[in-house]
Amino acid sequence: MPKAVFVYNDALSQHVLREGHPMRPTRLRYTYELLSAYRAFELPGALLMEPRAATLKELSVIHDEEYICAVESISKGETTYSPARYNFVANGDNPPYEGMYEASVLSSGASIVAAEAVLTGKADTAFNVSGGLHHAARSWASGFCIFNDPAVIIGHMVRDGMKVLYVDIDAHHGDGVQNAFYTSNKVLTISFHESGRYLFPGTGDSTETGEGEGLGYAVNIPFLPYTGDEVYLEAFEEIVPPLITGFKPDVVVAQLGVDAHFMDPLAHLNLSSEAYTNMVTRLLELSPKLVALGGGGYSMDAVPRVWALEYGVLLGVEFPNDIPESYQKKYGIRKLRDEGPPEVSSEVSTQAGRFAMEGVDTVKRRVFQFHGL
């Protein structure tokens, strides 16, 4: 059985951004409880690891020190820095709240723990469900994200001489990670997401392919609303396996946001749990080393189930479809796997397929040549 780290403790799930805010860190706790109900952490290959806080030095590989210090100060309620300057707005996506610095450095540190476990050979794979906060920029918060933990761990990998392939299956474009490495040929970013015509952050067109030395090292596949498993998985297969083969990364970092799931209240894609397990299975087969991170996902039903299934893939086990009675009684969720997403009309499905394949063709034409494909 492969060794798979799961990074978690309750400190990761106890903060509240704002009453009614869609980002609810309790989803992390629900995932841990569901896996515990399946007794996953008692399996031979499972390694439950504690997170730690990322340091200023570790974060500064991506973020400006002034910004890091501003987050810490604002988190304490101090008035030294103007929150709005760093995109913290009380009724916005990124409200300032007490303890946000501690929560954010712990989430980033958890991703560092996951990466270190894989890179040192302590584990074959690792999963930090609290990570994947891919929108944060160098000097400001964005899209519920304060520190960009995927970019932080990738930045340190690059400093250590590694080539990194980043795959992002969140419904929202992985703009923060792309922007951090847009001129680098040491990092190949691949983002699958709902088209920016319909969803935040409004970026991620298939023509965004990098600049300077990074030309050909950014890949974007946007999808129309209501795109389902078949179209999404076809695009994934057309893009990811050949680019892993051509780029030959030392490590793959995967952001596994669940907001492309059909139950998600913020996005409009139509994926099922089966699509997610299919993609993680393929990444596991193709990757020399794999570090998995969480990300978006705002259905308290779908997120724990999908992340539990994905950790099962990393462990090489299939959990029974009937959810253990203790979890059923507490949360009222009976089945681990979806019966299937809602049906869409053939016209919608055809349009979604055509749009996705146009993006795939654009990427092949613009990017594959840089990787010998």
Summary of the structure (lengths in Angstrom):
residues: 373
radius of gyration: 19.3
end to end distance: 34.2
largest distance: 56.6
contacts: 1388
relative contact order: 0.14
helix: 42%
strand: 13%
